[in-house]
Amino acid sequence: MTQALDALGFALTRASGRYGRYMDLLDTLLSHSGQQAEGWTARDLDTALYWIGGNGHQLPAST
């Protein structure tokens, strides 16, 4: 997740209040996404950032 945020130019430090800052970042991303994320929730974005950041299990390449 932090790798994906870094790639987007957003820093999320480990300082106190990290969760609140993360939720603020999600709100900012959703509010500036326009129609690309229409109907998305903060949870949808959190999941997308998780997978983009390479934190999820890698799916096998199709043959």
C-alpha positions in Angstrom: 0.0 0.0 0.0 2.7 2.5 0.9 4.6 1.6 -2.3 1.5 2.5 -4.3 1.0 5.7 -2.4 4.7 6.6 -2.9 4.3 5.9 -6.7 1.4 8.4 -6.7 3.5 11.0 -4.9 1.8 10.7 -1.5 3.9 10.1 1.6 2.5 8.3 4.6 4.9 8.3 7.6 4.8 6.1 10.6 4.3 9.1 12.9 1.4 9.0 15.3 -2.0 9.4 13.7 -1.1 7.3 10.6 -4.5 5.7 10.2 -6.3 9.1 10.2 -3.8 10.5 7.7 -4.3 7.4 5.5 -8.1 7.9 5.6 -7.6 11.5 4.6 -5.4 10.4 1.7 -8.1 8.0 0.5 -10.7 10.8 0.7 -8.4 13.1 -1.3 -7.8 10.5 -3.9 -11.5 9.6 -4.2 -12.5 13.3 -4.4 -10.0 14.0 -7.2 -10.5 10.9 -9.2 -13.6 12.1 -11.2 -15.5 9.4 -13.1 -12.6 6.9 -13.0 -13.6 5.9 -9.5 -17.3 6.7 -9.6 -19.1 4.5 -7.0 -15.8 3.5 -5.3 -15.6 3.4 -1.6 -12.5 4.0 0.6 -12.4 0.3 1.1 -12.3 -0.3 -2.7 -9.4 2.1 -3.0 -7.6 0.6 0.0 -7.9 -2.8 -1.7 -6.6 -1.5 -5.0 -3.6 0.2 -3.4 -2.9 -3.1 -1.6 -2.7 -5.0 -4.8 -0.9 -2.3 -6.8 1.7 -2.1 -4.0 2.6 -5.8 -4.5 1.3 -6.9 -1.1 -1.1 -9.4 -2.4 -0.3 -12.9 -3.6 0.9 -12.9 -7.1 -1.4 -14.7 -9.5 0.3 -17.2 -11.8 1.0 -16.1 -15.3 -1.4 -17.5 -17.8 0.0 -19.9 -20.3 
